[in-house]
């Protein structure tokens, strides 16, 4: 969307006419339809398990196509366990009922986004798709300092933050 200022005159009238045709109720129905489709597509857990198997480069999760609800929920749980082993943090994980019962599909989206970000970051060749879809997670940048460097850093902080008159400030 472009960044335009307020419309005046004929431009404003045209924009108001366009805006008046927007149907908020239709938007709500379309969102529900799309989200329900999203839930139904993932609900049995097979797509999620196939995804984890592809990211792990193996078939660690045995996938069973079944109509039994408890087996489908078990497959979702297997996906969640595999995702945690892959590196997804507990705080980024959805609960099985969030997907199976459609309680919190936004949590499902957040988990899948976190999984995509982690997969792109790993660069192990198992991620298939456009790497620009996800941002890379920050990598650890560990630094090792000698005791002498640490002590020097502490002393410079003492001199910089000492109250006026308490310690001499180096020139």
C-alpha positions in Angstrom: 0.0 0.0 0.0 1.3 3.4 -0.9 1.8 6.1 1.7 -0.6 8.8 0.6 -1.8 11.8 2.5 -5.5 12.5 3.0 -7.6 12.6 -0.1 -9.6 15.8 -1.0 -12.3 16.6 -3.5 -13.0 14.1 -6.2 -10.2 11.7 -5.0 -11.9 11.6 -1.6 -15.3 10.9 -3.1 -13.9 8.0 -5.2 -12.0 6.6 -2.2 -15.2 6.8 0.0 -17.2 4.9 -2.7 -14.5 2.2 -2.9 -14.4 1.9 0.9 -18.2 1.7 1.2 -18.2 -1.5 -1.0 -15.9 -3.3 1.5 -17.9 -5.9 3.3 -16.6 -6.6 6.9 -18.9 -9.6 7.3 -17.5 -11.1 4.1 -14.0 -10.6 5.4 -14.8 -12.5 8.6 -16.4 -15.3 6.7 -13.4 -15.6 4.3 -10.9 -15.6 7.2 -12.9 -18.3 8.9 -13.0 -20.3 5.7 -9.3 -20.0 5.1 -8.4 -20.8 8.7 -10.8 -23.8 8.8 -9.1 -25.1 5.6 -5.7 -24.6 7.3 -6.8 -26.5 10.3 -8.4 -29.4 8.3 -5.3 -29.7 6.2 -3.0 -30.1 9.3 -5.5 -31.7 11.7 -4.5 -35.4 11.3 -0.8 -34.6 11.8 0.4 -36.4 8.7 1.5 -33.2 6.9 3.3 -32.0 10.0 5.1 -35.4 10.5 6.1 -35.4 6.8 7.5 -31.9 7.3 9.6 -33.0 10.3 10.9 -36.1 8.5 12.0 -33.9 5.6 13.8 -31.5 7.9 15.5 -34.2 9.8 16.5 -36.0 6.6 15.0 -39.3 7.7 11.8 -41.0 8.5 12.0 -41.0 12.3 8.3 -40.4 12.6 6.1 -43.3 11.4 3.1 -41.7 9.6 -0.2 -43.4 9.8 -3.2 -42.2 7.8 -6.2 -42.8 10.1 -9.6 -41.4 10.9 -9.3 -42.2 14.6 -9.1 -38.9 16.6 -6.8 -40.2 19.3 -4.3 -41.5 16.7 -4.4 -38.1 14.9 -3.7 -36.3 18.1 -0.9 -38.7 18.8 0.7 -37.8 15.4 0.4 -34.1 16.3 2.2 -34.9 19.6 4.9 -36.8 17.7 5.4 -33.8 15.5 5.7 -31.5 18.6 8.2 -33.8 20.3 10.3 -33.9 17.1 10.1 -30.1 16.7 11.3 -29.7 20.2 14.2 -32.1 19.6 14.9 -30.1 16.4 15.4 -27.0 18.5 12.1 -25.2 18.8 11.7 -23.8 22.3 8.7 -24.7 24.5 7.5 -21.1 24.4 7.2 -21.3 20.6 5.1 -24.6 20.7 1.4 -24.9 20.3 -0.6 -27.5 22.2 -2.2 -30.5 20.4 -5.7 -29.1 21.1 -4.8 -25.8 19.6 -4.7 -27.5 16.2 -6.9 -30.5 16.6 -9.9 -28.5 18.0 -9.0 -25.3 16.3 -8.6 -23.5 19.7 -5.6 -21.3 18.7 -4.5 -21.6 15.1 -2.3 -18.5 15.5 -0.2 -20.6 17.9 0.1 -23.2 15.2 1.3 -20.5 12.8 3.8 -19.2 15.3 5.2 -22.7 15.7 5.5 -23.3 12.0 7.2 -19.9 11.5 9.7 -20.7 14.3 10.3 -24.0 12.7 10.9 -22.4 9.3 13.3 -19.8 10.8 15.3 -22.6 12.5 15.4 -24.8 9.4 16.7 -21.9 7.2 19.3 -21.1 9.9 20.7 -24.6 10.1 21.8 -24.7 6.5 22.0 -28.5 6.6 20.5 -29.0 3.1 17.2 -30.4 4.3 15.2 -27.2 4.0 13.4 -27.1 0.7 11.8 -23.8 -0.4 12.5 -20.2 -0.8 14.9 -19.2 2.0 13.6 -15.6 1.9 10.3 -16.8 3.4 11.8 -16.9 6.8 14.4 -14.8 8.7 17.5 -16.4 10.0 17.8 -16.8 13.8 20.7 -15.1 15.5 23.7 -17.4 15.9 25.8 -17.6 19.0 28.9 -15.4 18.7 30.9 -16.6 21.6 34.0 -14.6 22.7 36.7 -15.8 25.1 38.6 -13.1 27.0 41.7 -13.6 29.1 41.7 -12.8 32.8 43.9 -9.8 32.0 41.3 -8.5 29.5 38.4 -9.0 31.9 40.3 -7.2 34.7 41.2 -4.3 32.4 37.5 -4.0 31.4 36.4 -3.9 35.0 38.9 -1.2 35.9 37.9 1.0 33.0 34.2 0.8 34.2 35.2 1.8 37.7 37.0 4.9 36.4 34.2 5.9 34.1 31.4 5.5 36.6 33.0 6.6 39.8 31.3 9.6 41.6 33.0 12.9 41.1 36.0 13.3 43.5 36.0 9.6 44.7 38.6 8.3 42.2 40.8 10.1 39.8 39.7 9.9 36.2 42.4 9.0 33.7 43.1 11.6 31.1 
